[in-house]
């Protein structure tokens, strides 16, 4: 687990971090055959770093049906932080539409953990087993420890990616301003105002306008 934590923080991208999280789940949690991260955008499901097709298919069914354990875990910031379904081959009153679909995918049991930090909800880490009763108390503890590390690493990687994007955007805007200053004999303030006004009038983001100027040499 300590090695895994170091590996998570060493990843160079959000994608790499997420893939290491789900791979670690299959390596470290007894009974886990597949793993993935589900993020909800309103009612639209996004599946990140799935280790098997059944993860994506399960998430798609939960989106279509509007129910399911992973859907519930990622949807609410209150209530259950952990769920464990011992036997999906038995009747499930809580998710009557989803359970038969999960059985058809070959899922015997499931376990999930809300990924969160103190100030943001990030989604749910979901673990799947083809066998009923595969997840034990020890599995849940290992999964909880993994999810705790994963939430921090995920948040850190996302923040780093956002900072890199901001720096890149600033660089592109600066380059575009330089082009306009040279071609139109504008001051720095005037060049930025031209970009900003063109962005507002065309309803296109400022960084996209700047990118076009850099590529084409003008606003055309």
N, C-alpha and C positions, 0 to 999 in steps of 0.2 A: 504493500500500500504506500509506503514511503517513497519507493522508487517510482511508482505510478504518479504520485503528486509532483515529483521533480520533473517527470516526463511531460506532464500537462503544462506546466509553466514554461517548459523549454520549446513548446511548439511555436512555429513562426506565423501561424494564421489561425483565424477562427475555425476554418474548416478542419485544419490539422488537429486543433484542440478537441473538437467535437468527435472526430473519428477516433482519437485516442481514448476519449471517455467511453464510447460504446464498445470499443475493442477490449478495454480494461474490464468492462462488465462481464463479457463472455469469458475472460481469463480468470477473474478473481471471485466471481460469485457462483457458488455451487448451484448447479441445476440450470444455469442460464445458457440457452442455446442461441439466442438472438437478442439484440438490443437496439434501441433507437431513441431519439429525442423528438418529442412532439411539442410544437409551439403553436398556439392559437392566435390568429389575427381576427378578432371578432368571432365569427363562427367558421372561418376558413382554417383548415389544418395545414401545417407545413411539417414535413418529416425531414429531420436532419440526421446525417451520418448513420443510416440504417445498416446493420450488418447482414441483413437477409431480406429478401423480397417480402416475406410474410409481415415484417414490421410496417412497410409502406402500405401493403394491402389492408392490414388491420386499421391503420390510421385513416385510410380512405373510407373504409366502411363506417368508422365512427363519425366522420364528417357527414357522410350521406345520411346516416341514421340520427345524428344529433345526440348520440348516447354512447357510453362506454367508459371503462375505468380510466384510460389515458386522457380521454376528452374531459372527464370530470376533474381529474387531478390538475390539468393545465388551465382549466377554466375558472377555478375559484381560488382566491387568495386566502380564503378562510376554510376551516374544516380540516379534512384529512390531508396530511402531508405525505403519508405513506399508505399504499394499499397493497394487499396480498390476497389473491384469489387462488385458493388451494386447488380447486377442481372445476375447470370450465366445461368438462364433459357432463357435469350435473346441471340441473335446471338453475338458472340465475334469474331470480325475480327482479333484481335491480336493473338489469340490462336485457330484457326479454328479446329484443330484436338483434342486439349485437352478439350475444353469446352463441347462437347457432352458427353465425358467420365465422366467429373465431374457431369454433370446433371444426368447421369445414376447412379452415386454413391449416389445421393440424396443431392448434395451440391447446395444451393441456392445462397449463397454469400460467399466471401472470403476476408481476409485481411492479410497482411503480413508485417514483419519488418525485415530489415537487422540487424543481431546481429553483432556488431563490437565494438572494442575499438580503441584507437588512432593508434595502431601499428599492428593490425591483424584483418583479416576477419574471422568470426566464422560460418557463415551460416545464415539461415533465420528462424524466429519464425512465424509460419503460423497458422491462426485462421480460422475456418470454421463454417458456420451456415447453417442449413437446410432451412432457410427461405430467400427469396430474400429481399433485403433492410434491413437486420437485423442490420447492423453495421452503427452507427451514428457518428457524429463528436466527441461526448463524448466517444464512443467506441474506436475511433482512438486515442484519447488523452490517455485513460487508457492503451491501447495497447502499445503506444509509451513509456510511463513511465515504464511499465513492461519490455519492451524490453531493455531499457537503463539499468535498474537494472540487468536484466538477463545477458546481455553481460559481465558486470563486474564480476558478481558472477560466470558465466561459465568460464571466463578466470582465475579467482582466483582458482577455483576448479581444473581446468586442470593443472595449474602450480603446485599446491600442490601435485596432483597425480604424476606428472612427478618427483618432488623432492623425493617423497616417493619411487618411482621405482628406482631412481638413488641410493638412500641410500641402498635399498635392493640389488641392483646389486653389489654395492661395497662390501657389506657384504659377498655375495656369492663368489665373486672373491677372497676376502681375505681368506675365509675358504678353497677354492680350492688351493690357493697358499700354505697355511699351510700344507695341505695334501701332496702336491708334495715335499715341503721342507723336510718333515719328511721321506717320502718313498724313495726319490731319493738323499737325502742329498744335497739339493740345497740351494743357498742363496735366499733371497727374490727377488732380481732382476732376477736371473736365472729362478726361478719358474714362474714369470710373463712372461718372454720371452718365455718359453715353451708354456704357455697358448696362448699367442698372436700368435706365429708361427703356432701352431696347428689350431687356428681359421682361419688364413689366408689360410693355405693349404687345409683345409676342406671346406672353404667358409661357415662356421657356426659362428654365432655371439659369441663374447667372453663370454657373460653371460650364453649362452646355454652350451658352453664347460665347464665353471666353474660349472654349475649345475650338469652336468654329472659326473664330478670328485667328487663332494660332495656326489652324490648318489651311485657311483660305486667304489670310492676310487682310480680310475686311469683314464687314457685317452682312454681306450679301448672301 
